[in-house]
Amino acid sequence: MQIHYERTGGFAGMHLVVTLDSEKLPDEEARRLHQLVEAAHFFALPAVTTRPLTGADRFQYKLTVQTQQQQHTVEVAEAAIPISMRPLLEWLTGYARNSKDSHIR
């Protein structure tokens, strides 16, 4: 499974980007990532989910997940993140912050 993760916005307007391949992760991390994608019902989520902004400096997320069978991209505003998707985004944010392959602009 390949994932491309982008987070934009926030107080400093920083752009956090990382692309990862679950086959290159340690087994436990790869299993956890697959579980999070499944628990989020990622492939059933709408392509775009927004809500009126309730405050300045909110994050926007764009996430593409590709498997051998399917590919799906989801764009979601921070205020509209489905509860089932929150753990996945938290995991990816942590991974991106700690990955030497991530880009912060």
Backbone hydrogen bonds, N-H to C=O, Kabsch-Sander energy under -0.5 kcal/mol:
donor,donor_aa,acceptor,acceptor_aa,energy
2,Q,66,Q,-2.7
3,I,20,L,-2.8
4,H,64,T,-2.4
5,Y,3,I,-0.5
5,Y,18,V,-3.1
6,E,62,K,-2.2
7,R,16,L,-2.5
8,T,60,Q,-2.6
10,G,58,R,-0.9
13,G,10,G,-0.9
16,L,7,R,-2.9
16,L,14,M,-0.6
17,V,15,H,-0.5
17,V,103,H,-2.6
18,V,5,Y,-2.2
20,L,3,I,-2.7
22,S,1,M,-3.2
24,K,21,D,-2.0
25,L,22,S,-1.2
30,A,26,P,-2.6
31,R,27,D,-2.6
32,R,28,E,-2.2
33,L,29,E,-2.6
34,H,30,A,-2.3
35,Q,31,R,-2.4
36,L,32,R,-2.4
37,V,33,L,-2.2
38,E,34,H,-2.3
39,A,35,Q,-3.0
40,A,36,L,-1.7
41,H,38,E,-1.5
42,F,37,V,-1.8
44,A,41,H,-1.9
45,L,41,H,-0.6
45,L,42,F,-1.4
49,T,75,E,-2.5
60,Q,8,T,-2.4
61,Y,76,V,-2.7
62,K,6,E,-2.4
63,L,74,V,-2.7
64,T,4,H,-2.6
65,V,72,H,-2.5
66,Q,2,Q,-2.9
67,T,70,Q,-3.4
72,H,65,V,-2.1
74,V,63,L,-2.7
75,E,47,A,-2.9
76,V,61,Y,-2.4
77,A,49,T,-2.1
78,E,59,F,-2.5
80,A,77,A,-2.1
81,I,78,E,-1.1
85,M,82,P,-1.6
86,R,82,P,-1.0
86,R,83,I,-0.7
89,L,85,M,-2.2
90,E,86,R,-2.6
91,W,87,P,-2.3
92,L,88,L,-2.6
93,T,89,L,-2.5
94,G,90,E,-2.2
95,Y,91,W,-2.6
96,A,92,L,-2.9
97,R,93,T,-2.3
98,N,94,G,-1.5
99,S,95,Y,-1.2
102,S,99,S,-1.0
103,H,17,V,-2.9
105,R,15,H,-2.4
105,R,103,H,-0.5
